[in-house]
Amino acid sequence: MTIMEWLIPHTAKANGQPVQLGYWEAGDPAAHPVVLLVGLGMQAIEWPADFIRQLSETRRVICIDNRDAGKSPRCGEDSEPLAAGIWMQGDTAAAQDLAPYSLFDMRDDVLALLDRLQVGTFDIIGFSMGGMISQLVAAAAGPQAGRFVQLASNDGTAEVDGDADSRCRMARLFTRPSDPELIRTYLLEDALAYGAGRLTDTPELRSEVNAAFSAGYSCGGAARHALAVLTTPDRRPLLKLIQSRTLVLHGDHDSCISPQRGAAAAALIPDARFELLPGVGHVLDPMMCDAALNWLEPTAGTSTRIGESHGLA
């Protein structure tokens, strides 16, 4: 796998400066592309290694760091103290005043990068907020987006979803703590909470959390992602325009985005298939990854172990 950066030819909403995206690829460059988009505050390195390995056996895998995360540059300070209250209240008007970009800008990032990479037809997989961006990419790309897998995402509305605990967990990471080590602690606690009892505090999980922390987790970036979700208008009419063959996967123990929102998305997307996964929370769970693989690649083998992710919305 090779880490690459690309300067894409459009400007950010707030400051008029070019947006640079970090991304990395795996697999045969001549194979059919599949684009992977992660969720709020997450980094592309958090895709489970086994999932990437199996996808890359038959596809060109393109993993993108959303703006404000991972290898992609930040669009503001590393702390947004006003964002927590806005998120908890679901105050879309206040979010509009503070947000430097929306999910539509993040969609345009992806489309511009794919254009620069001269990608023709492609498949796309999006987790949580990445699923929201993927909806917009698929709707805009039309038949160019062949297959779309939505993982633990919503139905196009801007309202804050999830229970109070999950909203608080996200909001506490919008302001950088005075002791940065608290970020590592919060990420581990969140992984265990969002895992709905299927994750345990193992050396492997701690290693993955440490990797996300060390790669440069951005509190301000996560906050601006949340503001982008709140400030983006109702996307439901666009879901009806998606032409991709679509699979919507959602865990029945998801505390961040209710399974009903996933089911509602599948009802809006023409001929979409919806699968509810028993016991699965808001993480890139082995059951979720295997279901996606088996739908994309009917002959794909079952993964023996897939790394966990803290999987913020």
C-alpha positions, 0 to 999 in steps of 0.5 A, a space after each residue: 500500500 502506498 500513501 499518496 497526496 493529491 491537490 484537487 482542483 476546487 476550493 474550500 467553502 470558507 477560505 477559498 484555498 485549494 483542498 488537498 486530500 490524502 489517500 492510499 491504494 491497494 491492489 492492481 491499479 488496472 482492476 475495477 476500483 472501489 472507493 472507501 470513505 470513513 466516518 466522522 473524525 476517522 482516518 483511512 488507516 482505520 479500515 480493517 486490514 483483512 477487509 482491505 486485503 480481501 477487497 484488493 485481491 480483485 479490485 483497485 482499492 482507493 481509501 480516502 482521508 476526508 478533509 480535516 482528517 488523516 493525511 488531509 490538511 486541516 480546515 481550521 484550529 484543532 479545537 472547536 469549543 462551540 461545536 459540542 453544544 451545537 451538536 448536543 442541541 442539534 442546532 442546524 442554524 448555529 451549525 450553518 454559521 460556524 461550519 466551513 463546509 458541508 457534506 456536499 463539499 466533501 462529496 466534491 472532494 471525492 469526485 474531483 480526486 476520482 477525476 484526477 485519478 481518471 477513474 471511470 466506473 467504480 464501486 463505493 463503500 461508506 461507513 457512517 458519515 462516509 456513508 452520507 458522503 457516499 450517498 451524494 457521490 453515488 447520486 451525482 455519479 449516476 451509472 458511473 457508480 456501479 455498486 454502493 454499500 452503505 454501512 451504519 449510516 442514515 437516511 439523508 436527514 440532518 437531525 442528530 441521531 443516537 442516544 444521549 451517551 453516544 452524542 456526549 461521547 462524540 461531543 467531548 472530542 470536539 475540544 482538544 483536552 489540555 492533556 492530549 493523552 485523554 484523546 487516546 483514553 476517549 478513543 478506547 472507551 468509545 470503541 468499547 461502547 460503540 462495539 456493543 459488547 462485541 469488542 473487548 479491551 485487547 492488545 490488538 484493540 489498543 494497538 489500533 486506537 494507538 495508531 489512530 491517535 498517533 496518526 494525528 486524530 484531530 478534535 477540531 476536524 471531528 467537530 467540523 465534520 459534525 457541523 458539516 452533517 448538521 449544516 447539510 440540507 435534507 438529502 432524501 430526494 437525492 437518495 431516490 436518484 441513486 442508480 447504483 446497485 445498493 446494499 445497506 447494512 446496519 447493526 441492531 445495537 447501533 447507539 449512534 445512528 438508529 437502525 431505522 435510519 438505515 432501513 429508511 435509506 434503503 426504502 428511498 434508494 431504488 431496489 436497495 437491499 437492507 440487512 440488519 445485523 444482530 448484535 452489531 454496534 457502530 463499528 466496522 465489525 467482522 460481520 458487517 465487513 463479511 456481509 459487504 465482501 460477500 455481496 460484492 464478491 460472492 466467492 470471497 472467503 470469510 475473514 478470519 479476523 478483522 480489526 476493530 475501529 472506534 467508528 465515530 459517526 
